[in-house]
Amino acid sequence: MHEDVMEKLNERLKDYIPTNISTPVEKALYTTESMFGMDKKQADEIRFKAVKYAFKHHYENNKFYKNICKENGIGPDDIKSEEDFVKIPLLPHRFFKDYPSGRDFAIWLTNLMSTEIPKIVIKGKNPSYDDVIDAFQQAGITVCFSSGTTGKFTFIPRDEKTYKMGQYAIARCAVEMLSHWWDYNSNAYLLFPNPKKTNIYVGKVTNVLYDLVKDVRVAIDRKITTDILRISMGITFNFKERMMSKIAKSATKRMNEGMVKNIVKWVEEMDKNKERIIFAGAPFILNMVMDRLIEEGKKFDFGERGAVLTGGGWKVYEDKRMPVEEFRRKVEDTFGIPPENCLDLYAMVEANGFMVHCPEGHYLHVPTTYFHPMVLDENGEQVDYGEEGRFAFLDSLATSYPGFIITGDKVRLLDSCPSCNRNGVVLEPEVERIRGEEGRGCAEEMRRILLEE
């Protein structure tokens, strides 16, 4: 990334950057020249120090994780080189779904945390998940959640430091890949929920967008709680909720009509005024808008003034997954936005690692300085580059919880990008769920809220 772009970005993101950058983790995120293009030897050294520091931090400050390490006979002194990363105990992603309810949910969240817990005031004898989340938020801890198709949530607590590092990381990774396009004097349409009205991760993680461009419009501008998300996904516990589900479904078509109409109107205004635009969020929402424009015989030519940054999954209907290449062609045909300005971002609620398409070949580049990816076979052993397996990672930015996790995603990791000259490892462009794992994805959650019949 050019120095002038980096300087402008850091000025916009100064509220996310600590005044005293001291730890190896902070240095890996804030002081490095590139997330994706550093000299390999240098990046490996920075990442090693960051991950080792994070492992030592959790070992010393997290009782349950220290017990897991002791059971495995592993301590911080055993991590002497990157080859020793395989010794670091990994938590299965299902671990973050195994939670109780009521006040016990608050205790479960605090036991996950490796940082000092502020005083948290929870009202009522039997608080809901959302009551607990709100109480944590008031104490400065952001509890983000995501959901699979079964309605079982994943909850991740982030203290202020971890949340700000994650916000800076997603902005830095996205802007670095779109550095040829990024300009603060742009307008964004966020195709996700309003981050100021929900703790659903897909919304909350995009809060930094308001600092990156001059104006942001939101497609889903209403509060989304755990109960609303669960009921939207068809998981109801009583008659009242079944009635709520029916009412919500009958209102959904009208809401979708209004949403698409608003986005089309915005596009026409932006085109008329020759403004710069970016769509950020769920690809299926933009696909709905493109279908409407095609139906009405409308096309635009934003060219280099336009960009698209999608995230969350590629199902456009329950039985149809849109190929990413086909989506890019449709974007270019409808909006005139070139493929190099149409990128996808891969992330998850448990991580602060943001893998972004390169403009040249649309491979998912892994941020090399703070995030260590792994691909494992059925026995938990690492596979070679190019082989298919289960995605796992060591995330040094996760200071408030142990970010050493095995996911339910199927990936292939390559030792270099076949299409561009950036250093570092990449994932092949499209990521799928492993057979037997419940369907999941940020865009999938939104699709079910808006489209499920």
C-alpha positions as CSV (number, residue, x, y, z in Angstrom):
1,M,0.0,0.0,0.0
2,H,1.4,3.4,-1.0
3,E,2.6,5.6,1.9
4,D,0.2,8.4,1.2
5,V,-2.8,6.0,1.2
6,M,-1.6,4.5,4.5
7,E,-1.2,8.0,6.0
8,K,-4.7,9.0,5.0
9,L,-6.1,5.8,6.3
10,N,-4.4,6.0,9.7
11,E,-5.7,9.6,10.0
12,R,-9.2,8.4,9.4
13,L,-8.7,5.5,11.8
14,K,-6.8,7.3,14.6
15,D,-9.5,6.5,17.2
16,Y,-8.8,2.8,16.6
17,I,-5.0,3.2,17.1
18,P,-3.5,3.2,20.7
19,T,-1.3,6.1,21.6
20,N,1.3,3.7,22.9
21,I,2.0,0.8,20.5
22,S,4.1,-1.6,22.6
23,T,3.2,-5.3,22.4
24,P,4.2,-7.6,19.5
25,V,0.5,-7.9,18.6
26,E,0.0,-4.2,18.3
27,K,3.2,-3.8,16.3
28,A,2.1,-6.6,13.9
29,L,-1.1,-4.8,13.2
30,Y,-0.4,-1.1,13.4
31,T,3.3,-0.6,12.3
32,T,3.8,-2.9,9.4
33,E,3.9,-1.6,5.9
34,S,1.5,-4.2,4.4
35,M,-0.9,-6.9,5.6
36,F,-0.4,-8.9,2.4
37,G,2.8,-7.9,0.7
38,M,5.7,-7.9,3.2
39,D,8.9,-9.8,2.7
40,K,8.2,-13.4,3.8
41,K,11.0,-13.7,6.3
42,Q,10.2,-10.4,7.9
43,A,6.4,-11.2,8.1
44,D,7.1,-14.7,9.5
45,E,9.2,-13.1,12.3
46,I,6.6,-10.5,13.2
47,R,3.8,-13.1,13.1
48,F,5.8,-15.5,15.3
49,K,6.3,-12.9,18.0
50,A,2.7,-11.9,17.9
51,V,1.2,-15.4,18.1
52,K,3.7,-16.4,20.8
53,Y,2.8,-13.3,22.8
54,A,-0.9,-14.1,22.4
55,F,-0.5,-17.7,23.5
56,K,1.5,-16.7,26.6
57,H,-1.2,-14.1,27.4
58,H,-4.0,-16.6,27.3
59,Y,-2.0,-19.2,29.2
60,E,-1.4,-16.8,32.0
61,N,-4.8,-15.1,32.1
62,N,-7.4,-17.7,31.2
63,K,-8.0,-20.4,33.7
64,F,-9.9,-22.9,31.4
65,Y,-7.5,-22.5,28.5
66,K,-4.5,-22.9,30.8
67,N,-6.0,-26.2,32.0
68,I,-6.4,-27.4,28.4
69,C,-2.7,-26.5,27.8
70,K,-1.6,-28.4,30.9
71,E,-3.7,-31.5,29.9
72,N,-1.7,-31.3,26.6
73,G,1.6,-30.7,28.4
74,I,2.2,-27.5,26.5
75,G,3.3,-24.1,27.9
76,P,4.7,-20.8,26.4
77,D,8.3,-22.0,26.8
78,D,7.6,-24.9,24.3
79,I,6.9,-22.4,21.5
80,K,10.4,-21.7,20.2
81,S,9.7,-21.4,16.4
82,E,6.8,-21.4,13.9
83,E,7.2,-25.2,13.6
84,D,5.9,-25.4,17.3
85,F,2.6,-23.7,16.4
86,V,1.2,-27.1,15.8
87,K,1.5,-27.7,19.6
88,I,-0.8,-24.9,20.5
89,P,-4.2,-26.4,21.6
90,L,-7.0,-25.5,19.3
91,L,-10.6,-25.0,20.3
92,P,-13.3,-26.5,18.1
93,H,-15.8,-23.8,16.8
94,R,-18.6,-25.7,18.5
95,F,-17.0,-24.8,21.8
96,F,-18.4,-21.3,21.5
97,K,-22.0,-22.7,21.0
98,D,-22.0,-24.7,24.2
99,Y,-23.5,-22.0,26.5
100,P,-26.2,-21.9,29.3
101,S,-29.0,-19.4,29.7
102,G,-29.9,-16.7,32.1
103,R,-27.3,-15.4,34.6
104,D,-25.2,-18.5,33.9
105,F,-24.7,-17.2,30.4
106,A,-23.0,-14.1,31.8
107,I,-20.7,-16.4,33.9
108,W,-19.9,-18.5,30.8
109,L,-18.9,-15.4,28.9
110,T,-16.7,-14.1,31.7
111,N,-15.0,-17.5,31.9
112,L,-14.1,-17.3,28.2
113,M,-12.3,-14.0,28.7
114,S,-8.5,-13.6,29.2
115,T,-8.8,-9.9,30.2
116,E,-9.9,-8.0,33.3
117,I,-13.7,-8.1,33.7
118,P,-15.3,-4.8,34.6
119,K,-18.3,-4.6,36.8
120,I,-21.3,-5.9,34.9
121,V,-24.9,-5.1,36.2
122,I,-27.5,-7.6,35.0
123,K,-31.1,-6.8,35.9
124,G,-33.8,-9.4,36.5
125,K,-33.6,-12.9,37.8
126,N,-33.8,-14.7,34.4
127,P,-32.3,-12.3,31.8
128,S,-32.5,-13.2,28.1
129,Y,-29.3,-13.5,26.0
130,D,-30.0,-10.0,24.7
131,D,-30.3,-8.6,28.2
132,V,-26.9,-10.1,29.1
133,I,-25.3,-8.8,25.8
134,D,-26.7,-5.3,26.5
135,A,-25.3,-5.4,30.1
136,F,-21.9,-6.4,28.8
137,Q,-22.0,-3.6,26.2
138,Q,-22.7,-1.0,28.9
139,A,-19.5,-2.3,30.7
140,G,-17.4,-1.9,27.5
141,I,-17.5,-5.5,26.2
142,T,-19.0,-6.1,22.8
143,V,-20.5,-9.6,22.6
144,C,-20.9,-10.4,18.9
145,F,-23.1,-13.3,17.8
146,S,-23.7,-15.4,14.7
147,S,-26.0,-18.3,14.0
148,G,-26.1,-21.5,12.0
149,T,-29.1,-23.1,10.3
150,T,-30.1,-24.9,13.6
151,G,-30.6,-21.6,15.4
152,K,-27.7,-22.3,17.8
153,F,-25.6,-19.2,18.3
154,T,-21.9,-18.6,18.5
155,F,-21.1,-15.9,21.1
156,I,-17.7,-14.1,21.2
157,P,-16.8,-11.4,23.8
158,R,-14.5,-8.6,22.7
159,D,-13.2,-6.1,25.1
160,E,-12.6,-2.5,23.8
161,K,-9.0,-3.2,22.8
162,T,-9.8,-6.4,20.8
163,Y,-12.8,-4.8,19.2
164,K,-10.8,-1.8,18.0
165,M,-8.0,-3.9,16.7
166,G,-10.6,-6.0,14.7
167,Q,-12.1,-2.8,13.3
168,Y,-8.8,-1.5,12.3
169,A,-7.8,-4.8,10.8
170,I,-10.9,-5.2,8.5
171,A,-10.5,-1.6,7.3
172,R,-6.8,-2.0,6.7
173,C,-7.2,-5.3,4.8
174,A,-10.1,-4.0,2.7
175,V,-8.5,-0.7,1.8
176,E,-5.1,-2.3,1.1
177,M,-6.7,-4.5,-1.6
178,L,-8.8,-1.5,-2.9
179,S,-6.0,1.1,-2.5
180,H,-6.2,1.9,-6.2
181,W,-9.9,2.9,-5.6
182,W,-10.3,4.0,-2.0
183,D,-11.1,7.7,-1.5
184,Y,-12.9,9.1,1.6
185,N,-15.1,11.2,-0.7
186,S,-17.2,8.2,-1.6
187,N,-20.7,6.9,-0.7
188,A,-21.4,3.4,0.6
189,Y,-24.5,1.3,0.7
190,L,-24.2,-1.3,3.5
191,L,-26.0,-4.5,2.5
192,F,-26.0,-5.7,6.1
193,P,-27.8,-4.6,9.3
194,N,-27.1,-1.3,10.8
195,P,-24.0,-1.9,13.1
196,K,-25.3,0.7,15.6
197,K,-28.6,-1.3,16.1
198,T,-27.3,-4.9,16.5
199,N,-24.6,-7.1,17.9
200,I,-25.0,-9.7,15.1
201,Y,-21.4,-9.9,13.9
202,V,-22.1,-9.3,10.3
203,G,-23.4,-5.8,11.3
204,K,-21.1,-5.0,14.2
205,V,-17.9,-5.7,12.3
206,T,-18.8,-3.1,9.6
207,N,-19.1,-0.2,12.0
208,V,-15.7,1.2,10.8
209,L,-17.2,1.8,7.4
210,Y,-18.6,5.1,8.7
211,D,-15.0,6.3,9.2
212,L,-13.8,5.2,5.7
213,V,-16.3,7.1,3.5
214,K,-18.2,10.3,3.8
215,D,-21.7,8.8,3.7
216,V,-23.2,5.4,4.5
217,R,-26.8,4.2,3.8
218,V,-28.0,0.9,5.4
219,A,-30.2,-1.8,3.8
220,I,-31.5,-3.3,7.0
221,D,-32.0,-0.4,9.4
222,R,-33.7,-2.1,12.3
223,K,-32.7,-3.8,15.5
224,I,-31.8,-7.5,15.2
225,T,-31.6,-9.4,18.4
226,T,-30.9,-13.1,19.0
227,D,-34.6,-13.8,19.3
228,I,-35.4,-12.1,16.1
229,L,-32.6,-13.9,14.3
230,R,-33.7,-17.3,15.7
231,I,-37.4,-16.8,14.8
232,S,-36.4,-15.6,11.3
233,M,-34.5,-18.9,10.9
234,G,-37.7,-20.9,11.7
235,I,-36.7,-21.9,15.3
236,T,-39.7,-21.2,17.5
237,F,-40.4,-22.3,21.1
238,N,-44.0,-21.4,21.6
239,F,-47.3,-20.3,20.0
240,K,-46.5,-16.6,20.4
241,E,-43.2,-17.1,18.5
242,R,-44.9,-19.2,15.8
243,M,-47.4,-16.3,15.3
244,M,-44.5,-13.8,15.2
245,S,-42.8,-15.9,12.6
246,K,-45.9,-15.9,10.4
247,I,-46.4,-12.2,10.7
248,A,-42.7,-11.6,9.9
249,K,-42.8,-13.7,6.8
250,S,-45.9,-11.9,5.5
251,A,-44.2,-8.5,6.1
252,T,-40.9,-9.6,4.5
253,K,-42.0,-9.3,0.9
254,R,-43.1,-5.6,1.5
255,M,-39.8,-4.9,3.3
256,N,-37.8,-6.4,0.5
257,E,-39.7,-4.3,-2.1
258,G,-38.9,-1.2,-0.1
259,M,-35.3,-2.1,0.4
260,V,-34.7,-2.8,-3.3
261,K,-36.6,0.4,-4.3
262,N,-34.5,2.5,-1.9
263,I,-31.2,1.1,-3.3
264,V,-32.2,1.6,-6.9
265,K,-33.2,5.2,-6.1
266,W,-29.8,5.8,-4.4
267,V,-28.0,4.3,-7.4
268,E,-29.8,6.7,-9.8
269,E,-29.0,9.7,-7.6
270,M,-25.3,8.7,-7.4
271,D,-25.2,8.2,-11.1
272,K,-26.8,11.6,-11.8
273,N,-24.4,13.4,-9.5
274,K,-21.3,11.5,-10.8
275,E,-20.6,10.3,-7.2
276,R,-18.2,7.5,-6.2
277,I,-20.0,4.5,-4.7
278,I,-19.2,1.2,-3.0
279,F,-21.6,-1.6,-2.1
280,A,-20.4,-3.5,1.0
281,G,-22.1,-6.6,2.3
282,A,-24.3,-9.6,1.3
283,P,-24.0,-10.5,-2.4
284,F,-27.6,-11.8,-2.6
285,I,-29.0,-8.4,-1.7
286,L,-27.0,-6.8,-4.6
287,N,-28.1,-9.6,-6.8
288,M,-31.8,-8.8,-6.0
289,V,-31.1,-5.1,-7.0
290,M,-29.4,-6.2,-10.2
291,D,-32.3,-8.5,-11.1
292,R,-34.7,-5.5,-10.6
293,L,-32.5,-3.2,-12.8
294,I,-32.3,-5.9,-15.5
295,E,-36.1,-6.3,-15.3
296,E,-36.5,-2.5,-15.8
297,G,-33.9,-2.4,-18.6
298,K,-31.6,-0.1,-16.6
299,K,-27.8,-0.1,-16.8
300,F,-25.1,2.3,-15.4
301,D,-21.5,3.1,-16.1
302,F,-19.8,3.9,-12.8
303,G,-16.5,2.5,-14.1
304,E,-13.6,3.3,-11.8
305,R,-16.0,5.4,-9.6
306,G,-17.6,2.2,-8.4
307,A,-16.5,-0.7,-6.2
308,V,-18.1,-3.8,-4.5
309,L,-16.9,-5.6,-1.4
310,T,-19.0,-8.6,-0.7
311,G,-18.8,-11.0,2.3
312,G,-20.6,-13.8,4.0
313,G,-21.6,-16.5,1.5
314,W,-22.8,-17.1,-2.0
315,K,-26.3,-18.6,-1.7
316,V,-28.8,-16.5,-3.6
317,Y,-31.7,-18.9,-3.0
318,E,-32.0,-22.0,-0.8
319,D,-31.1,-24.3,-3.7
320,K,-28.8,-22.0,-5.7
321,R,-25.3,-20.9,-5.1
322,M,-24.1,-18.1,-7.5
323,P,-20.5,-18.6,-8.8
324,V,-18.4,-15.7,-7.9
325,E,-17.2,-15.1,-11.5
326,E,-20.7,-15.0,-12.7
327,F,-21.5,-12.4,-10.0
328,R,-18.6,-10.2,-11.1
329,R,-19.7,-10.3,-14.8
330,K,-23.3,-9.3,-13.7
331,V,-21.9,-6.4,-11.7
332,E,-19.8,-5.2,-14.6
333,D,-22.7,-5.5,-17.0
334,T,-25.2,-3.8,-14.7
335,F,-23.1,-1.1,-13.0
336,G,-20.0,-0.9,-15.3
337,I,-17.8,-1.7,-12.3
338,P,-14.7,-3.6,-13.4
339,P,-13.9,-7.0,-12.0
340,E,-10.7,-5.6,-10.2
341,N,-13.0,-3.4,-8.2
342,C,-15.3,-6.3,-7.2
343,L,-13.8,-8.2,-4.4
344,D,-14.9,-10.7,-1.7
345,L,-13.9,-10.9,1.9
346,Y,-13.8,-14.0,4.0
347,A,-14.1,-13.8,7.8
348,M,-16.0,-15.3,10.7
349,V,-17.3,-14.2,14.2
350,E,-14.6,-16.2,16.0
351,A,-11.7,-14.4,14.2
352,N,-10.1,-11.1,13.6
353,G,-8.4,-12.3,10.4
354,F,-9.8,-10.9,7.2
355,M,-8.9,-12.6,4.0
356,V,-9.6,-10.5,0.9
357,H,-9.5,-11.1,-2.8
358,C,-6.7,-9.6,-4.8
359,P,-7.9,-7.5,-7.7
360,E,-5.7,-9.5,-10.2
361,G,-6.9,-13.1,-9.7
362,H,-9.4,-13.0,-6.9
363,Y,-7.5,-15.3,-4.5
364,L,-8.2,-14.8,-0.8
365,H,-5.0,-13.3,0.7
366,V,-4.3,-14.1,4.4
367,P,-3.0,-11.1,6.5
368,T,0.5,-12.3,7.0
369,T,1.7,-10.3,10.1
370,Y,-0.8,-11.3,12.8
371,F,-2.8,-14.3,11.6
372,H,-1.5,-17.9,11.1
373,P,-3.7,-20.2,9.0
374,M,-3.7,-24.0,9.0
375,V,-5.5,-26.7,7.0
376,L,-6.1,-30.0,8.9
377,D,-7.2,-33.5,7.9
378,E,-9.8,-35.6,9.7
379,N,-7.2,-36.5,12.3
380,G,-6.3,-32.9,13.0
381,E,-2.9,-33.2,11.2
382,Q,-1.7,-30.5,8.9
383,V,-2.0,-31.2,5.2
384,D,0.3,-29.9,2.4
385,Y,-0.3,-26.8,0.4
386,G,-2.9,-27.3,-2.3
387,E,-4.6,-30.1,-0.3
388,E,-8.2,-29.8,0.8
389,G,-9.0,-29.8,4.5
390,R,-10.6,-28.1,7.5
391,F,-9.6,-24.5,8.1
392,A,-8.0,-23.6,11.5
393,F,-6.1,-20.5,12.7
394,L,-4.1,-18.8,15.4
395,D,-5.4,-15.2,15.7
396,S,-3.1,-13.0,17.7
397,L,-5.5,-10.1,17.8
398,A,-8.0,-12.0,19.9
399,T,-6.7,-10.8,23.3
400,S,-10.0,-11.1,25.1
401,Y,-10.6,-14.8,24.3
402,P,-8.3,-17.6,23.0
403,G,-8.4,-17.2,19.2
404,F,-6.9,-20.6,18.4
405,I,-9.7,-22.3,16.6
406,I,-10.7,-25.1,14.3
407,T,-13.6,-24.1,12.0
408,G,-16.3,-26.0,10.0
409,D,-15.0,-24.6,6.7
410,K,-13.4,-26.5,3.8
411,V,-10.5,-24.8,2.2
412,R,-7.3,-25.1,0.1
413,L,-4.2,-23.1,1.1
414,L,-1.6,-22.2,-1.5
415,D,1.9,-21.0,-0.6
416,S,1.7,-18.1,-3.0
417,C,-0.8,-16.4,-5.2
418,P,-1.0,-17.7,-8.8
419,S,-2.1,-14.3,-10.1
420,C,-0.3,-11.5,-8.3
421,N,3.1,-10.8,-6.9
422,R,2.1,-10.1,-3.3
423,N,4.0,-12.3,-0.8
424,G,2.2,-14.6,1.6
425,V,-0.2,-17.6,1.5
426,V,-3.7,-17.5,-0.1
427,L,-6.9,-19.5,0.1
428,E,-8.5,-20.6,-3.2
429,P,-11.3,-18.2,-4.1
430,E,-14.4,-20.0,-2.8
431,V,-14.8,-21.5,0.7
432,E,-17.4,-24.2,1.4
433,R,-18.8,-25.8,4.5
434,I,-17.5,-29.3,5.4
435,R,-20.2,-32.0,4.8
436,G,-22.1,-32.6,8.1
437,E,-21.5,-29.1,9.4
438,E,-24.5,-26.9,9.7
439,G,-24.9,-24.2,7.1
440,R,-23.5,-20.9,8.2
441,G,-22.4,-17.5,6.9
442,C,-23.2,-13.9,7.5
443,A,-25.0,-13.5,4.2
444,E,-26.9,-16.7,4.8
445,E,-28.3,-15.2,8.1
446,M,-29.4,-12.2,6.2
447,R,-30.8,-14.2,3.4
448,R,-33.0,-16.2,5.8
449,I,-34.2,-13.1,7.5
450,L,-35.2,-11.5,4.2
451,L,-36.0,-14.4,1.8
452,E,-37.0,-17.5,3.7
453,E,-40.4,-18.7,2.8
